[in-house]
Amino acid sequence: MSLSVDVVIPVHGQWELTERCLATLVTRDACVRAIIVVDDKSPDDTAARLRERRDVVPVLLEQNVGFACACNAGARAGDADAIFFLNNDTLVPPLTIGRLASTLDASGAGAVGPKILHGDGTLQVAGLAMLAGSTHFERLYVYLDADLPQAQIPYEPAALSGAAVLVRRAAFDAVGGFEEAFLNGSEDVDLSLKLWAAGYRCRYEPRATIVHLEGASRGKMIDGAPNDRLLEARWSGCTAAVPRYHQPPPPLLDLRWHSATPLEALVKRSFRAALAQHAGARIVENQPVLARIAATLDRRARLAIEHRGSDAVGDVIWCAPETADDAVPFGERGARRYWVPSERSAEFLCAAGVAPEVVSITRVGFAVADTVARPLTRAVLVHREATASAHVSPLMAALAGLPVDSIVAEHADDTALQRIAAAPLVVFADFGDAWGLLGGAALAGGALVVGFDGSPFLETVPPNACVVIGDTAAAAEALRAIRADPDAFAARGPSAAREMSRVASEVQAGRRIRELARALAHGVVDPLALAMTDAIAATMSEPRVLHV
């Protein structure tokens, strides 16, 4: 008989995230006994909403105490064999908890963690490894492709992420639960190390997958230095035998980008900004000889990234084919890797004969600001040069009486991008540009967006964050509905901006490129080389201090 499980979800405001998380748990796995939601003194109406629900057990705290204390309070409210600690900014597919429970039961481990993905489908956590020379931990394979072969291997890591972890209750109680001296950081690492030191094992289960909209539940990052110092004080000297991860430096990026349209020049500038700020790598643009010299001086590996190049084939071709025929010339160049901005472009490359395993989706990132609903005083209509007037005219008719700024996608420049980002209503007469730049800018800017199903910029955004239509007639009908009752649609623009911050920020774009480049230049570490063993665990002792 499978272990019984209590799900414990600590929350602090952000009810829309909690509601979405609970919606994914409606179809309960058979092993789930109770869903316990701990309200950590939310500033909104979360407590009242929890009292109204019959599908959860609410635990309402009288003061804000932080993640560790809230989790411990939730654990005390249940009595199942195991506890699944879960952030409220997660999405849990059916059978995930059951798979984790089966693995926990069969393996005899103290804790099991799933494969955790970002909102854009890339890897976020596949176990945690201790960095060489410190007690800091790094997430393995972060921002790499979810189907990375190394991420499909079950193993026993030094630590698991607290965003989603199933812990055997007997083990949790034996080590005293989460250390409450930590404040919203490092509690999960500390718990994992306590389990290993007490003779329990931690296991990574890749067959169980969840999505974590990282950082959304707590908003801005808190200062992690006190948590780092506490972790160091508790475990320095106790973990000498724990396998260390030697993180390679980011390679120098030899970027060879030749723009055929103003839009492609705009895409390049957008990528370049994300690379410069978040990829952690030096960039040399359209100067291959200088790039080789710079890489030598920096003592870094060099990665050649080509867009519409005609020189010797680079390591990576970065392209956005819009048809299978458009993809053929790129495929014929035979690069080691292809980076494309959408699943749509990836399908065209594969249709042109490129092997799926060498194609990585690498989206444009956006700087997202806090937004509020804007009055419907004007609109922007985006279309391609080849878009037939039969598709444009009905939309213009539906917008009659409203100032409309018409933008041709191929000729979009910085000014056009700014107009799109600032508009209250942005309407696409077709799928938009292949890079998803213009649609992404509209969503990130907080506009109410009307777009065609299948558009590249809509691939990672929930449909309710914008107005998704199937054809021109439906688009015109939607515009008439918006004009008739704008208040009914007002919340969608700010909602879309929040979604973009979770799945397509420029931080994610830059860091994904950094990790993809590292993987190509240095290879990918074998998780078994970082796995714990009973012999290693036997060298560990209990943490030396409780509080700092």
Protein Blocks (a to p, Z undefined) as FASTA:
>chain_A
ZZddddddddeejkllmmmmmmmmmmgcfklmbdcdddehiablmlmmmmmpckbccddd
fbdebjklmmmmmmmmpccfbdcdddfkbccdehklmmmmmmmmmnopabdcdddddfko
pafbgcjaddehiabdcdehihiafklmklmpccddfbdcfkbccddfklmmmnopaafk
bghihklmmmmmmmmmnopacdddfkbccdddehklnopaddfklmmmmmmmmmgojlmm
pccdddddddddddddddfbfklmmmmmmmmmmmmmmnopacdehilklmmmmmmmnopa
cddddehiabdcdfbdcdddfbfklmmmmmmnopabdcdfbfklmmmmmmnopafklccc
dddddddddddddddfbccddddfklcfklmmmmmmmmgoiacddddfklpcfklmmmmm
mpmbdcdfbebjfklmmmmmmmmnopacdddehiaklmmgcfklpccdfbfklmmmmmmm
mmmmmmlmmmmmmmmmmmmmmmmcfklmmmmmmmmmmmmmnopadfklmpccfklmmmpc
cdfbfbZZ
